[in-house]
């Protein structure tokens, strides 16, 4: 009797996990740059409500996601934090079309440390021990942060304070945990409901770094999902998609 019961439970569990696996396999798989970690939930929810299409989101640095795509990761779209990686995928035949810019990102300097007011001049202070920056090798927001430090001619004075995060997400963790006194991240983070009113931040003048055009591409990996992927692309470029992106601090073209 006990064996029969165990066998029954086993097959119920097997059916449950098979169902979950099938559900994921039927979902649109969207690889998303870490700076979009908060806005993507709202974008996907609105898209799914309008179309009935389920989405699975994979978040990481643009560089690492691109490397995974080259290695055959079964993603349907890439929403990058720059145009460099989408262009690389397009040039090497991994996409069905050319990259399309969907937004321009904005860089901020953020801290949650009590009593600390973020500003670029304070970075050279002895009080500041650690500055969180995305790794410029894989994270476009890290590239922008390095440009700011060099254009303000303070890089040499603070280079030994820099703590590199693999992505914007890890950079945020360094800031939130106070492993870093402050750090450079995406404006979309501090405008999210989870992070709003935490600490203090300033927006970095956009003349100090190159414009952060963010592009997306539809990938060839799963041709059966091509039409759904194109629907998501059109949604991001629609008035509804732009409204959500703008709410999270991105610049979008009308």
C-alpha positions in Angstrom: 0.0 0.0 0.0 2.8 2.4 0.9 4.7 1.6 -2.3 1.5 2.3 -4.3 1.1 5.6 -2.6 4.7 6.6 -3.2 4.4 5.6 -6.8 1.2 7.7 -7.2 2.9 10.7 -5.6 6.0 10.2 -7.8 3.9 10.3 -11.0 1.9 13.3 -9.8 5.2 15.2 -9.2 6.6 14.0 -12.5 3.5 15.3 -14.2 3.8 18.6 -12.4 7.5 19.1 -13.3 6.8 18.0 -16.9 4.0 20.6 -17.1 6.3 23.3 -15.8 9.0 22.3 -18.3 6.5 22.3 -21.2 5.2 25.7 -20.0 8.7 27.2 -20.1 9.4 25.6 -23.5 6.3 27.3 -24.8 7.3 30.7 -23.4 9.0 33.5 -25.3 12.5 33.7 -24.0 13.8 37.2 -23.6 17.5 37.9 -22.7 17.6 41.2 -20.9 20.4 43.5 -19.8 20.6 44.0 -16.1 19.8 47.7 -16.2 16.3 46.6 -17.2 15.8 44.3 -14.3 12.9 46.3 -12.8 11.2 47.7 -15.8 11.1 44.4 -17.7 8.6 43.0 -15.3 6.1 45.7 -16.1 6.8 45.5 -19.8 6.3 41.7 -19.9 3.1 41.9 -17.8 1.5 44.5 -20.1 2.6 42.6 -23.2 1.3 39.2 -21.9 -2.0 40.8 -20.9 -2.5 42.3 -24.4 -1.4 39.2 -26.4 -1.7 36.2 -24.2 1.9 35.3 -24.9 3.8 34.0 -21.9 7.4 35.2 -21.4 10.5 33.9 -19.7 13.0 36.6 -18.8 16.8 35.9 -18.5 18.7 38.8 -16.9 22.5 39.3 -17.2 25.2 41.6 -18.5 24.9 42.4 -22.2 28.3 40.8 -22.8 27.6 37.6 -21.0 24.2 37.2 -22.6 25.7 37.7 -26.0 28.4 35.1 -25.3 25.6 32.6 -24.3 23.7 33.3 -27.5 26.8 32.6 -29.6 27.2 29.3 -27.7 23.6 28.4 -28.7 21.5 29.6 -25.7 17.8 29.2 -26.8 16.8 32.9 -26.5 14.3 34.6 -28.9 15.3 38.2 -28.3 18.1 40.2 -26.8 17.4 43.6 -25.2 21.0 45.0 -24.7 22.3 48.0 -22.8 24.1 49.1 -25.9 24.3 48.7 -29.7 27.7 47.0 -29.8 26.6 43.5 -28.8 23.4 43.5 -31.0 25.6 44.6 -33.9 28.1 41.8 -33.3 25.2 39.3 -33.3 23.8 40.8 -36.5 27.2 40.8 -38.2 27.8 37.2 -37.4 24.4 36.0 -38.6 22.6 35.3 -35.3 19.7 37.6 -35.9 16.8 37.8 -38.3 17.1 41.6 -38.7 19.2 44.6 -37.9 19.4 46.0 -34.3 16.7 48.5 -33.4 17.3 51.2 -30.7 14.4 51.1 -28.2 15.7 53.6 -25.6 18.6 55.7 -24.3 19.9 55.0 -20.8 20.8 57.5 -18.1 23.7 57.1 -15.6 23.4 58.1 -11.9 25.6 58.1 -8.9 23.8 56.4 -6.0 24.4 55.7 -2.3 22.3 54.2 0.5 24.9 55.1 3.2 23.3 57.4 5.7 24.7 61.0 5.8 26.6 60.6 2.5 25.6 62.9 -0.3 26.7 61.7 -3.7 28.7 64.0 -6.0 31.6 63.5 -8.3 34.0 65.7 -6.4 33.5 63.6 -3.2 34.8 60.5 -4.9 38.4 61.6 -4.3 37.7 62.1 -0.6 39.5 59.7 1.9 36.1 59.1 3.4 35.1 57.1 0.2 36.8 53.7 0.3 34.9 51.8 -2.4 33.1 52.9 -5.6 30.9 50.3 -7.4 31.2 50.3 -11.2 30.0 47.7 -13.8 32.8 45.8 -15.4 33.4 47.7 -18.7 34.3 44.4 -20.4 30.7 43.1 -20.2 28.5 46.0 -18.8 27.8 49.0 -21.0 26.9 51.1 -18.0 30.4 50.3 -16.7 31.8 51.7 -19.9 29.9 55.0 -19.3 31.0 55.2 -15.7 34.6 54.9 -16.7 34.2 57.6 -19.3 32.8 59.9 -16.6 35.8 59.2 -14.3 38.3 59.9 -17.1 36.5 62.9 -18.6 36.4 64.5 -15.1 40.1 63.6 -14.7 39.6 61.9 -11.4 40.1 58.3 -12.6 43.8 58.1 -11.5 42.8 59.4 -8.1 40.1 56.8 -7.5 41.1 53.8 -9.6 42.2 51.9 -6.5 38.7 52.4 -4.9 36.8 50.9 -7.8 34.9 47.6 -7.2 33.8 46.0 -10.4 30.4 44.3 -10.7 29.8 41.8 -13.4 26.6 43.6 -14.3 24.4 46.5 -13.2 22.6 44.0 -10.9 25.8 43.1 -9.1 26.8 46.8 -8.9 23.4 47.5 -7.3 24.1 44.7 -4.8 27.4 46.3 -3.8 25.6 49.7 -3.3 22.6 48.3 -1.4 24.7 46.1 0.9 27.1 49.0 1.5 30.0 46.9 0.4 30.6 50.0 -1.7 30.1 53.5 -0.3 28.4 54.5 -3.6 28.3 53.5 -7.2 27.3 54.2 -10.8 24.1 52.6 -12.0 21.0 53.0 -14.2 18.5 55.7 -13.4 15.8 53.0 -13.9 16.9 51.3 -10.7 16.1 54.2 -8.3 12.8 54.9 -10.0 11.5 51.4 -9.4 9.0 50.8 -6.6 11.5 48.6 -4.8 14.3 51.1 -4.7 12.5 54.4 -4.7 13.3 56.6 -1.7 16.3 54.4 -0.7 19.4 56.5 -0.1 20.2 59.5 -2.4 21.4 59.9 -6.0 22.3 62.4 -8.6 22.0 62.2 -12.3 25.3 62.4 -14.2 25.5 65.1 -16.9 25.1 63.3 -20.2 27.9 65.4 -21.7 30.4 63.3 -19.6 29.7 60.0 -21.4 28.7 58.9 -24.8 24.9 58.5 -25.4 23.8 55.1 -24.2 21.7 53.9 -27.0 20.1 50.5 -26.1 19.2 48.2 -29.0 17.4 44.9 -29.4 17.5 42.1 -31.9 15.3 39.1 -32.7 17.3 36.0 -32.8 17.3 33.0 -35.1 17.7 30.3 -32.4 14.0 29.3 -32.3 12.3 30.0 -35.6 8.9 28.8 -34.3 8.9 31.8 -32.0 9.8 34.3 -34.6 6.3 35.8 -35.0 5.9 36.1 -31.2 9.3 37.7 -30.9 8.5 40.2 -33.5 5.3 41.0 -31.6 7.3 41.8 -28.5 9.7 44.0 -30.5 6.7 46.0 -31.9 5.3 46.3 -28.4 8.5 47.7 -27.0 8.5 50.3 -29.8 4.8 51.1 -29.4 3.4 54.0 -27.4 2.5 51.7 -24.5 6.0 50.3 -24.4 7.6 53.7 -24.6 5.4 55.0 -21.8 6.6 52.3 -19.4 10.3 52.8 -20.4 9.9 56.6 -19.9 8.4 56.1 -16.5 11.6 54.3 -15.5 13.8 57.1 -16.6 14.7 56.1 -20.1 14.8 58.5 -23.0 12.6 57.3 -25.9 12.0 58.8 -29.3 8.4 59.7 -30.1 
